[in-house]
């Protein structure tokens, strides 16, 4: 076993090749075979224990999202991307009737008369303090959406005194981080765009911790590695292009399998894209050392750029290589470059396989759209961490503070085309299909890899896997959080 960032564990040997003759590989854990492949869209749930954890915040927010997604008969028309202000407003947030008054407040007319009845059970799981915090946070978002900054600032001052990121409830912790992001939004609106500096060491360290305490990162790595392994079947020269390589945690697992192929290891080249040259060079050294220990020929080329600013001239594409492009998307960066430029690069590369792992979170729309969507999304993640770790757990706080808080800030305080100047796709899967790429269904072996990851966490933690439409989705309870898919150029069909 190698010392340092990369280690090979026995579970890595379970990544299997998938050939065209429907060969049934051995080596999977017995529990994988319990799930019948006859219905690929079946929700895969842990069966050992009935999951009963009360996901207080995410359930409440799910009802809020449903309420906000249904049009109100008295909602005013849109002006310049935001709702037209009216003098007063009322809205039912999942059973909490909010009154908003003032000349510049948003006009929302309350509806869903039975919301309180529908959400009675969910609301009972939130104490009075949590409900008052969420209600005030929603009112503050409305004020920000119509540029009523003085009123928003007043509410933010109140929120910062009421909510702590160290609070015992998920609701209080989420509100604390959202209030911080919205305070940055208000300050940016007064002073202009403010882009916070990224502390790479802190972010990468927290990312590694997140990989250890939750299945999301492992899910992205193992399912993508399986799809890439299948695309590299019997190929002797391969080129992996990672659009956001960070520490390269997922690649030793793939290298280990490639190095032990019956036909021998391929010659592997890797291009790693990232914002820090120092981090890229260290990642390259670690991967090169690991490949050497495995007896595998390997080259690493760093590109210290935003992936949206990379053009084809920066990538050394060689004739005879099979190209794989990998992209694990997240919201850790305040600016990444326009999505259309990234799409153009992928088109020019003509890869055999594209492995894409997306957050099920929209980065488009008005501030209020992004606020509601991200509050629902991150409340679910906070609840998932709260289901498995106590409130004073240092690893949990490190992930919430260094990763999740930063993502929330980038979505609310920095995000939006008007602020970053970047056009974002609503769905990368839709755009890939529109640009002529063909989806490759995630194989049964990829599903097996995902299930193996899930088996590493007790059923009581509430994580779920869903396979359908050629994708794999990992979520918590009924909420999908990450979706993995694979694509290919039409020339390889």
Secondary structure as GFF3:
##gff-version 3
##sequence-region A 1 493
A	DSSP	three_ten_helix	10	14	.	.	.	ID=ss1
A	DSSP	three_ten_helix	30	34	.	.	.	ID=ss2
A	DSSP	beta_strand	43	44	.	.	.	ID=ss3
A	DSSP	alpha_helix	56	69	.	.	.	ID=ss4
A	DSSP	beta_strand	78	79	.	.	.	ID=ss5
A	DSSP	beta_strand	82	83	.	.	.	ID=ss6
A	DSSP	beta_strand	88	93	.	.	.	ID=ss7
A	DSSP	beta_strand	96	101	.	.	.	ID=ss8
A	DSSP	alpha_helix	115	118	.	.	.	ID=ss9
A	DSSP	alpha_helix	120	123	.	.	.	ID=ss10
A	DSSP	alpha_helix	128	145	.	.	.	ID=ss11
A	DSSP	alpha_helix	149	162	.	.	.	ID=ss12
A	DSSP	alpha_helix	170	191	.	.	.	ID=ss13
A	DSSP	alpha_helix	200	213	.	.	.	ID=ss14
A	DSSP	alpha_helix	216	231	.	.	.	ID=ss15
A	DSSP	beta_strand	237	242	.	.	.	ID=ss16
A	DSSP	alpha_helix	251	259	.	.	.	ID=ss17
A	DSSP	beta_strand	267	274	.	.	.	ID=ss18
A	DSSP	alpha_helix	277	293	.	.	.	ID=ss19
A	DSSP	beta_strand	298	304	.	.	.	ID=ss20
A	DSSP	three_ten_helix	307	309	.	.	.	ID=ss21
A	DSSP	three_ten_helix	312	314	.	.	.	ID=ss22
A	DSSP	beta_strand	322	328	.	.	.	ID=ss23
A	DSSP	alpha_helix	339	349	.	.	.	ID=ss24
A	DSSP	beta_strand	353	359	.	.	.	ID=ss25
A	DSSP	alpha_helix	367	388	.	.	.	ID=ss26
A	DSSP	alpha_helix	394	399	.	.	.	ID=ss27
A	DSSP	pi_helix	400	404	.	.	.	ID=ss28
A	DSSP	alpha_helix	405	409	.	.	.	ID=ss29
A	DSSP	pi_helix	410	414	.	.	.	ID=ss30
A	DSSP	alpha_helix	417	420	.	.	.	ID=ss31
A	DSSP	alpha_helix	428	434	.	.	.	ID=ss32
A	DSSP	beta_strand	437	440	.	.	.	ID=ss33
A	DSSP	alpha_helix	444	455	.	.	.	ID=ss34
A	DSSP	three_ten_helix	459	461	.	.	.	ID=ss35
A	DSSP	beta_strand	463	468	.	.	.	ID=ss36
A	DSSP	beta_strand	471	476	.	.	.	ID=ss37
A	DSSP	beta_strand	479	489	.	.	.	ID=ss38
A	DSSP	three_ten_helix	490	492	.	.	.	ID=ss39
###
